[in-house]
Amino acid sequence: MKMVFIVVQDDDVQKLLKELVKEDFRVTKLSSTGGFLRRGSTTVFLGIEDSELEKLFLDQAVKHDMLGLKGHRILGGLRASIYNAVTI
């Protein structure tokens, strides 16, 4: 099991929590003010099984047009590079 920490601006936290609860995740939220976002932010903690984490990440990446992140077909893992995103 992995513990995931997500820091979001207060403006976005309700949408995030709604989506996580809809997907049956149990979450804990900790609100704070200031910090590196320079305004109110919320830290969301959730526990997730190792096998679910990679699938969740890849599913969300595809929704945001981030393609080709799946790693080696046998070894697994994830890969991301900005090298191919740069036009010369």
Buried (B, 14 or more C-beta within 10 A) or exposed (E): EEEBEBBBEBEEBEEBBEEBEEEEBEBEBEEEEEEEBEEBBBBBEBEBEEEEBBEBBBEEBEEEEEEEBBEEEEEEEEEEEEEEEEEE
